[in-house]
Amino acid sequence: MTSTLFTIGFTKKTAEEFFGLLLNAQVERLIDVRENRIGQLSGFAKYPDLVFFLKRLAGIDYRAEPL
């Protein structure tokens, strides 16, 4: 089985752009490496909202792996 790794930032993107990119790339799991997942600047990508949107809107699994 082959896996492909993509990277994506959420800043300067609308939610529509962000989730559209993930869906178009057929992403199956998002691994969140941010140390602060609940920062006020995170907008739609704030935890736990991001987990909800990923699963409910896009069917994408979420895992936190802060570096």
N, C-alpha and C positions, 0 to 999 in steps of 0.2 A: 504494500500500500504506500502510495506517495502522498506527502503533504506539502502544501505550499504555504509559506509565511508571507503575509502582507503587513505593512505598517500603515497607520492612518492617524492623523491628528484631528481633533474636534474643533480647535479654534479657527475662527474665520470661515466656518461652515455653518449653514443652516442645518436644522434637524433633517430636512428633506434631502439635502445634498449628502449628508453623512450616511444616513440609512440607505439612500439610493446607491451610493458607492459600495456599501457592504453587500447589498442584495445583488447588484450587477456582477460583483466578484464571486458570488455564491459562497460567501463566508459561512462556515458552520459553527465556529467558536471564536469569541473575542476574548483575548487575554489582556486584562487591564493591568499595566505596569506602573500606574501612577501611585506615588506615595500618599497623596491627598485626594481621595476619590470624592470627597464631599465639599470641596472648596466652593465658595460662592461664585467664582468665575466659571465654574463648570457648566452652568446652564442646563441644557437637556442631557448632558453627559454626566450629571451628578449621580452618585450612588445614593439610594437604590433605584432612582428613576431609570437610569440606563439599563439596568437588568430587566425591568418591566418592559421597556420599549423594545429591547432586543428580542425577548422571548415572545411577547404578544404581537408585535408588528412584523417581525422578521423571522421568527423561528430560529434565532441564533442563540447558542449556549454562551454563558458568561463565566469567566474564571478570573479571580483577582490574584495577581502574582507581583506585588509591589517590589520594586528593585531598590 
